[in-house]
């Protein structure tokens, strides 16, 4: 393995771990700061959905930490227990962020629908880039040129998926900040700043994922453009 390959592997790994650590640290910090409104994440989500006519979206609780997400296929909001029952700034921010995705779905927000359409292809590409290097080393059934083309295509799909994910996540966070303030769930500038810290930290994980996929995409693409072999 070349020095550049090692640097890409180590650098992207450190970037991802640092982003995850920052998210957990920010979430824990503001989990200890109760919102003055005194409402829980589930109550915030329920009220946001109700006021926006999303009565067909169900709210579910999961025991897994930081597993909060919006499921567009089944139209349900899944909140971790600490967000579902929590009354902290972290709980309110995360709950409102997931509601932001539900609002995107209702309003046919194009980047969200583009991401939804690309999930199948991205999952397939993820399997390719995971197993092809191993199979290639064991069997040797692919030429280096063909292997590079397949890996570049796989990482290209993943990179484009991560690129589309960025506006989806940032838009959901922007909606969350606006809704929480406008509906009176956040009652001071300090509370708004705390929620912003949590949501901005979460967004960095998607930035890290995009940078990682872009680095690997270029790593496999450049030899094809320059005509050089890749060890």
MARSEVEX-574674 format. One record per residue (C-alpha): x, y, z; chain; residue number from 0. Coordinates in nm, 3 decimals, decimal comma. Example, Ala and Ser with C-alpha at 12.3 -4.5 7.8 and 13.67 -1.06 7.14 Angstrom:
BEGIN
{node {1,230 -0,450 0,780} 'A' 0},
{node {1,367 -0,106 0,714} 'A' 1},
//
This chain:
BEGIN
{node {0,000 0,000 0,000} 'A' 0},
{node {0,141 0,339 -0,099} 'A' 1},
{node {0,199 0,628 0,139} 'A' 2},
{node {-0,083 0,828 -0,020} 'A' 3},
{node {-0,326 0,537 0,028} 'A' 4},
{node {-0,227 0,512 0,394} 'A' 5},
{node {-0,272 0,887 0,440} 'A' 6},
{node {-0,618 0,876 0,281} 'A' 7},
{node {-0,723 0,580 0,495} 'A' 8},
{node {-0,590 0,724 0,821} 'A' 9},
{node {-0,698 1,081 0,745} 'A' 10},
{node {-1,057 0,996 0,658} 'A' 11},
{node {-1,081 0,758 0,956} 'A' 12},
{node {-0,961 1,030 1,194} 'A' 13},
{node {-1,199 1,280 1,034} 'A' 14},
{node {-1,498 1,049 1,078} 'A' 15},
{node {-1,410 0,961 1,438} 'A' 16},
{node {-1,352 1,327 1,525} 'A' 17},
{node {-1,689 1,427 1,378} 'A' 18},
{node {-1,868 1,149 1,567} 'A' 19},
{node {-1,693 1,241 1,892} 'A' 20},
{node {-1,791 1,607 1,848} 'A' 21},
{node {-2,155 1,512 1,787} 'A' 22},
{node {-2,167 1,295 2,099} 'A' 23},
{node {-1,993 1,561 2,307} 'A' 24},
{node {-2,229 1,838 2,192} 'A' 25},
{node {-2,536 1,619 2,240} 'A' 26},
{node {-2,427 1,520 2,593} 'A' 27},
{node {-2,342 1,877 2,687} 'A' 28},
{node {-2,680 2,020 2,589} 'A' 29},
{node {-2,865 1,715 2,717} 'A' 30},
{node {-2,786 1,858 3,058} 'A' 31},
{node {-2,947 2,193 2,971} 'A' 32},
{node {-3,326 2,183 3,016} 'A' 33},
{node {-3,540 2,396 2,787} 'A' 34},
{node {-3,749 2,653 2,971} 'A' 35},
{node {-4,061 2,545 2,786} 'A' 36},
{node {-4,046 2,213 2,975} 'A' 37},
{node {-4,185 2,007 2,686} 'A' 38},
{node {-4,039 1,675 2,574} 'A' 39},
{node {-3,899 1,587 2,234} 'A' 40},
{node {-4,204 1,373 2,158} 'A' 41},
{node {-4,439 1,658 2,252} 'A' 42},
{node {-4,245 1,900 2,032} 'A' 43},
{node {-4,257 1,657 1,741} 'A' 44},
{node {-4,627 1,592 1,787} 'A' 45},
{node {-4,709 1,963 1,792} 'A' 46},
{node {-4,492 2,044 1,489} 'A' 47},
{node {-4,650 1,763 1,290} 'A' 48},
{node {-5,001 1,862 1,400} 'A' 49},
{node {-4,959 2,228 1,308} 'A' 50},
{node {-4,829 2,132 0,965} 'A' 51},
{node {-5,108 1,889 0,887} 'A' 52},
{node {-4,890 1,577 0,912} 'A' 53},
{node {-5,136 1,370 1,112} 'A' 54},
{node {-5,044 1,059 0,910} 'A' 55},
{node {-4,685 1,058 1,047} 'A' 56},
{node {-4,645 0,836 1,353} 'A' 57},
{node {-4,389 0,892 1,631} 'A' 58},
{node {-4,203 0,587 1,756} 'A' 59},
{node {-3,954 0,543 2,039} 'A' 60},
{node {-3,630 0,344 2,006} 'A' 61},
{node {-3,392 0,256 2,291} 'A' 62},
{node {-3,086 0,311 2,073} 'A' 63},
{node {-2,889 0,631 2,138} 'A' 64},
{node {-2,859 0,881 1,851} 'A' 65},
{node {-3,066 0,655 1,626} 'A' 66},
{node {-3,321 0,928 1,556} 'A' 67},
{node {-3,446 0,943 1,198} 'A' 68},
{node {-3,744 1,000 0,973} 'A' 69},
{node {-3,862 0,697 0,779} 'A' 70},
{node {-4,026 0,829 0,459} 'A' 71},
{node {-4,133 0,483 0,342} 'A' 72},
{node {-4,349 0,416 0,648} 'A' 73},
{node {-4,404 0,785 0,729} 'A' 74},
{node {-4,287 0,763 1,085} 'A' 75},
{node {-4,059 0,960 1,313} 'A' 76},
{node {-3,823 0,741 1,518} 'A' 77},
{node {-3,683 0,910 1,830} 'A' 78},
{node {-3,433 0,765 2,077} 'A' 79},
{node {-3,562 0,737 2,435} 'A' 80},
{node {-3,353 1,030 2,558} 'A' 81},
{node {-3,496 1,250 2,283} 'A' 82},
{node {-3,850 1,112 2,309} 'A' 83},
{node {-3,876 1,175 2,683} 'A' 84},
{node {-3,607 1,441 2,720} 'A' 85},
{node {-3,680 1,809 2,781} 'A' 86},
{node {-3,329 1,929 2,707} 'A' 87},
{node {-3,209 2,153 2,425} 'A' 88},
{node {-3,057 1,847 2,259} 'A' 89},
{node {-3,387 1,660 2,270} 'A' 90},
{node {-3,586 1,948 2,126} 'A' 91},
{node {-3,330 2,017 1,854} 'A' 92},
{node {-3,308 1,657 1,735} 'A' 93},
{node {-3,685 1,605 1,744} 'A' 94},
{node {-3,746 1,921 1,543} 'A' 95},
{node {-3,473 1,826 1,296} 'A' 96},
{node {-3,645 1,495 1,220} 'A' 97},
{node {-3,973 1,682 1,180} 'A' 98},
{node {-3,789 1,897 0,927} 'A' 99},
{node {-3,741 1,585 0,713} 'A' 100},
{node {-4,113 1,506 0,740} 'A' 101},
{node {-4,189 1,859 0,618} 'A' 102},
{node {-3,945 1,813 0,331} 'A' 103},
{node {-4,128 1,495 0,234} 'A' 104},
{node {-4,466 1,667 0,244} 'A' 105},
{node {-4,342 1,958 0,033} 'A' 106},
{node {-4,166 1,728 -0,219} 'A' 107},
{node {-3,827 1,883 -0,141} 'A' 108},
{node {-3,625 1,775 -0,445} 'A' 109},
{node {-3,292 1,682 -0,276} 'A' 110},
{node {-3,479 1,455 -0,031} 'A' 111},
{node {-3,659 1,273 -0,310} 'A' 112},
{node {-3,334 1,246 -0,504} 'A' 113},
{node {-3,167 1,090 -0,200} 'A' 114},
{node {-3,457 0,850 -0,149} 'A' 115},
{node {-3,435 0,740 -0,513} 'A' 116},
{node {-3,060 0,679 -0,481} 'A' 117},
{node {-3,069 0,461 -0,169} 'A' 118},
{node {-3,079 0,129 -0,357} 'A' 119},
{node {-2,793 0,218 -0,592} 'A' 120},
{node {-2,588 0,353 -0,302} 'A' 121},
{node {-2,633 0,036 -0,095} 'A' 122},
{node {-2,523 -0,171 -0,395} 'A' 123},
{node {-2,221 0,055 -0,453} 'A' 124},
{node {-2,126 0,025 -0,085} 'A' 125},
{node {-2,116 -0,354 -0,117} 'A' 126},
{node {-1,904 -0,328 -0,432} 'A' 127},
{node {-1,637 -0,103 -0,281} 'A' 128},
{node {-1,627 -0,320 0,032} 'A' 129},
{node {-1,587 -0,661 -0,133} 'A' 130},
{node {-1,427 -0,597 -0,472} 'A' 131},
{node {-1,076 -0,522 -0,337} 'A' 132},
{node {-1,084 -0,843 -0,131} 'A' 133},
{node {-1,212 -1,055 -0,419} 'A' 134},
{node {-0,961 -0,897 -0,655} 'A' 135},
{node {-0,669 -0,977 -0,426} 'A' 136},
{node {-0,784 -1,335 -0,364} 'A' 137},
{node {-0,889 -1,433 -0,716} 'A' 138},
{node {-0,707 -1,190 -0,944} 'A' 139},
{node {-0,994 -1,223 -1,193} 'A' 140},
{node {-1,002 -0,850 -1,275} 'A' 141},
{node {-0,741 -0,644 -1,452} 'A' 142},
{node {-0,621 -0,338 -1,264} 'A' 143},
{node {-0,787 -0,109 -1,521} 'A' 144},
{node {-1,128 -0,275 -1,487} 'A' 145},
{node {-1,096 -0,282 -1,109} 'A' 146},
{node {-1,017 0,090 -1,101} 'A' 147},
{node {-1,318 0,167 -1,321} 'A' 148},
{node {-1,556 -0,030 -1,102} 'A' 149},
{node {-1,418 0,115 -0,778} 'A' 150},
{node {-1,429 0,470 -0,918} 'A' 151},
{node {-1,790 0,418 -1,027} 'A' 152},
{node {-1,884 0,274 -0,687} 'A' 153},
{node {-1,725 0,554 -0,491} 'A' 154},
{node {-1,870 0,805 -0,737} 'A' 155},
{node {-2,223 0,686 -0,658} 'A' 156},
{node {-2,152 0,706 -0,283} 'A' 157},
{node {-1,995 1,049 -0,320} 'A' 158},
{node {-2,296 1,185 -0,512} 'A' 159},
{node {-2,532 1,039 -0,251} 'A' 160},
{node {-2,336 1,210 0,027} 'A' 161},
{node {-2,333 1,534 -0,172} 'A' 162},
{node {-2,712 1,529 -0,209} 'A' 163},
{node {-2,744 1,448 0,162} 'A' 164},
{node {-2,577 1,777 0,263} 'A' 165},
{node {-2,859 2,015 0,156} 'A' 166},
{node {-3,116 1,769 0,293} 'A' 167},
{node {-2,960 1,775 0,639} 'A' 168},
{node {-2,875 2,146 0,650} 'A' 169},
{node {-3,225 2,238 0,532} 'A' 170},
{node {-3,385 2,016 0,797} 'A' 171},
{node {-3,172 2,183 1,065} 'A' 172},
{node {-3,262 2,531 0,937} 'A' 173},
{node {-3,630 2,438 0,950} 'A' 174},
{node {-3,586 2,303 1,305} 'A' 175},
{node {-3,422 2,622 1,435} 'A' 176},
{node {-3,690 2,840 1,277} 'A' 177},
{node {-3,984 2,629 1,394} 'A' 178},
{node {-3,863 2,593 1,752} 'A' 179},
{node {-3,818 2,969 1,785} 'A' 180},
{node {-4,137 3,060 1,600} 'A' 181},
{node {-4,354 2,819 1,799} 'A' 182},
{node {-4,212 2,937 2,132} 'A' 183},
{node {-4,032 2,618 2,230} 'A' 184},
{node {-3,707 2,817 2,259} 'A' 185},
{node {-3,743 3,126 2,472} 'A' 186},
{node {-3,402 3,293 2,467} 'A' 187},
{node {-3,102 3,359 2,247} 'A' 188},
{node {-2,897 3,120 2,463} 'A' 189},
{node {-3,141 2,837 2,400} 'A' 190},
{node {-3,138 2,903 2,026} 'A' 191},
{node {-2,758 2,905 2,030} 'A' 192},
{node {-2,749 2,574 2,220} 'A' 193},
{node {-2,979 2,400 1,972} 'A' 194},
{node {-2,774 2,542 1,685} 'A' 195},
{node {-2,457 2,395 1,838} 'A' 196},
{node {-2,614 2,048 1,855} 'A' 197},
{node {-2,751 2,055 1,501} 'A' 198},
{node {-2,438 2,207 1,349} 'A' 199},
{node {-2,227 1,937 1,514} 'A' 200},
{node {-2,452 1,665 1,371} 'A' 201},
{node {-2,415 1,814 1,023} 'A' 202},
{node {-2,038 1,772 1,039} 'A' 203},
{node {-2,075 1,393 1,023} 'A' 204},
{node {-2,232 1,430 0,678} 'A' 205},
{node {-1,955 1,666 0,571} 'A' 206},
{node {-1,699 1,408 0,687} 'A' 207},
{node {-1,879 1,133 0,493} 'A' 208},
{node {-1,875 1,343 0,177} 'A' 209},
{node {-1,505 1,427 0,211} 'A' 210},
{node {-1,424 1,059 0,267} 'A' 211},
{node {-1,616 0,941 -0,039} 'A' 212},
{node {-1,471 1,222 -0,252} 'A' 213},
{node {-1,116 1,128 -0,148} 'A' 214},
{node {-1,164 0,762 -0,242} 'A' 215},
{node {-1,344 0,853 -0,565} 'A' 216},
{node {-1,048 1,067 -0,675} 'A' 217},
{node {-0,800 0,802 -0,559} 'A' 218},
{node {-0,947 0,550 -0,804} 'A' 219},
{node {-1,039 0,797 -1,079} 'A' 220},
{node {-0,709 0,983 -1,121} 'A' 221},
{node {-0,509 0,680 -1,248} 'A' 222},
{node {-0,774 0,630 -1,517} 'A' 223},
{node {-0,740 0,995 -1,626} 'A' 224},
{node {-0,361 1,003 -1,615} 'A' 225},
{node {-0,300 0,653 -1,751} 'A' 226},
{node {-0,091 0,553 -1,451} 'A' 227},
{node {-0,121 0,221 -1,273} 'A' 228},
{node {-0,228 0,194 -0,913} 'A' 229},
{node {-0,029 -0,040 -0,686} 'A' 230},
//
